[in-house]
C-alpha cells in the first residue's frame, strides 16, 4: 500500500512510483494506485507523450496574483479543498484573481479511480460534519455572488455524501443571501433519495458530468455508468423543472465525431440546459494519455451544434473550458427548459465496471457493499 510520503514523491518527481499515483498533501484518507494508464481504445492510436509541447491555445499564465494568494491562504486556514487545485485546473489563476473558486467537499480522496482525473483515489477515513459551516464562512468572507460546490465520490457512505451537500447549500443561502449556489454532484450510485436531498436544498444549478462518450465510458470512468449519469440529470430536472441542469464532456480521450454528437444528443434527451466541452489534459503518467489536441475551431463547431441543432440553452465550449468556467454568468443569464424524455433513473441496480470482479485492468472499489445502513 502506498503511503502519503510516497504520494508526495510521485507528485514532485512527475514519474510513477511502484505504488501508483497520488497528488501531494492528501489528509483525509489512504491513497491507493489508480491502476494502469493503458486502455483498449488507445491500442491503434498514436497518443500524445506526456511532455510533448502543447499547442499555443492551451498556454496560460502561471497563477500568483494578489487575490490568488489571498484565496490560497483562506483555503488553508479554513482547512478547505478546491477542485481548482486538486484537479490542476488551467483556469485557476483567472478564476481566483476574479474572486471565484470551486470548493471540493467531502475530503480529498475519492473512492473511484477515473482514468483522467487528477484527484487522488483511495479510501476516505473521515467525514467532516463541520465542513458546511466552514465553506459558508469562506463564501461570506470572499463576498461571493456565485459559488460552485463539488466533491470526491464517497461510495462508502450510505447517502454518498448527499446530506453534506444539502447542508452546505442551506448554510450558504442563509449566510449569504443573494449568492447563487451551483453543485457538481457524483451519481450517488443512482440513489434517487440521495439526489432528492440535494435538489430539495435548492441549488440554482445542479450539475453532474457525463465526462465521455458511451464507448469509452467503461474504461475511463469505471466507477460510473453512462446511462445512469444521463438519467440522473433527467431525474433532477423532473424533481425541479425550474432549476438549471448542467453536464460536461471532455474531448481528446479517443472519441470520434459521431460519438461526440451522440453523447450531446443523449444528454439533451434528459432535458439538460447547459453543456460544457473542454480539452483533456493528462495529469500524470498514471493517467490515460491524450489521444489528440482539439482545436478552437472544432470547439466552436460543437457549440453551434449544441445550441442551434440540439437545443441546449447554453454551450460553453473551448480548449480550456472546465465545468465551472463562467459559471456565474450562466446562473444569471440562462433560463431553465422543460424536463426531457429521460426522467427516471436508469442502471441504478447494475454494477459499474469497477465493481465487477475480473473486469481487468480496472481498479476495484474495495468496500463493503452490504454495509449496515446502506441503500
VENBEL-V192164 format. One record per backbone hydrogen bond with DSSP energy under -0.5 kcal/mol. CO is the residue of the C=O (numbers start at 1). NH is the residue of the N-H. If there is no record, write none. Layout:
# VENBEL-V192164
((CO & NH) (CO & NH))
This chain:
# VENBEL-V192164
((3 & 7) (4 & 8) (5 & 9) (6 & 10) (7 & 11) (8 & 12) (9 & 13) (10 & 14) (15 & 17) (17 & 20) (20 & 17) (22 & 11) (23 & 26) (28 & 125) (28 & 126) (29 & 31) (30 & 123) (39 & 42) (40 & 43) (42 & 45) (45 & 47) (48 & 290) (49 & 52) (55 & 58) (56 & 59) (65 & 69) (66 & 70) (67 & 71) (68 & 72) (69 & 73) (70 & 74) (71 & 75) (72 & 76) (73 & 77) (74 & 78) (75 & 80) (76 & 79) (81 & 104) (82 & 85) (82 & 86) (83 & 87) (84 & 89) (85 & 88) (89 & 92) (91 & 95) (92 & 96) (93 & 97) (94 & 98) (95 & 100) (96 & 99) (101 & 103) (101 & 148) (102 & 83) (102 & 84) (103 & 105) (103 & 150) (104 & 81) (105 & 152) (108 & 120) (110 & 122) (114 & 117) (115 & 288) (120 & 110) (121 & 32) (122 & 124) (123 & 30) (127 & 129) (128 & 131) (130 & 133) (130 & 134) (131 & 135) (132 & 136) (133 & 137) (134 & 138) (135 & 139) (136 & 140) (137 & 141) (138 & 142) (139 & 143) (139 & 144) (140 & 143) (145 & 180) (147 & 182) (148 & 103) (149 & 184) (150 & 105) (153 & 111) (154 & 157) (157 & 160) (159 & 162) (161 & 165) (162 & 166) (163 & 167) (164 & 168) (165 & 169) (166 & 170) (167 & 171) (168 & 172) (169 & 173) (170 & 174) (171 & 175) (172 & 176) (176 & 179) (178 & 180) (180 & 147) (181 & 204) (181 & 205) (182 & 149) (183 & 185) (183 & 207) (184 & 151) (187 & 190) (188 & 191) (190 & 192) (191 & 195) (192 & 196) (193 & 197) (194 & 198) (195 & 199) (196 & 200) (197 & 201) (198 & 201) (198 & 203) (199 & 202) (204 & 244) (205 & 183) (205 & 207) (206 & 246) (207 & 185) (210 & 212) (211 & 250) (213 & 217) (214 & 218) (216 & 219) (216 & 220) (217 & 221) (220 & 115) (220 & 116) (221 & 224) (222 & 354) (224 & 353) (225 & 229) (226 & 230) (227 & 231) (228 & 232) (229 & 233) (230 & 234) (231 & 235) (232 & 236) (233 & 237) (234 & 238) (235 & 239) (236 & 240) (240 & 243) (244 & 206) (245 & 273) (245 & 274) (246 & 208) (247 & 276) (248 & 210) (248 & 211) (249 & 278) (251 & 280) (252 & 291) (252 & 292) (256 & 260) (257 & 261) (258 & 262) (259 & 263) (260 & 264) (261 & 265) (262 & 266) (263 & 267) (264 & 268) (265 & 269) (267 & 270) (267 & 272) (268 & 271) (269 & 341) (269 & 342) (270 & 340) (273 & 313) (273 & 314) (274 & 247) (275 & 316) (276 & 249) (277 & 318) (278 & 251) (284 & 287) (290 & 48) (292 & 294) (293 & 295) (295 & 298) (295 & 299) (296 & 300) (297 & 301) (298 & 302) (299 & 303) (300 & 304) (301 & 305) (302 & 306) (303 & 307) (304 & 308) (304 & 309) (305 & 309) (305 & 310) (306 & 312) (314 & 275) (315 & 317) (316 & 277) (318 & 321) (319 & 279) (322 & 325) (324 & 327) (326 & 330) (327 & 331) (328 & 332) (329 & 333) (330 & 334) (341 & 343) (347 & 350) (349 & 351) (352 & 355) (353 & 356) (354 & 365) (355 & 357) (356 & 359) (358 & 360) (359 & 362) (361 & 36) (364 & 366) (365 & 367) (367 & 369) (368 & 371) (371 & 374))
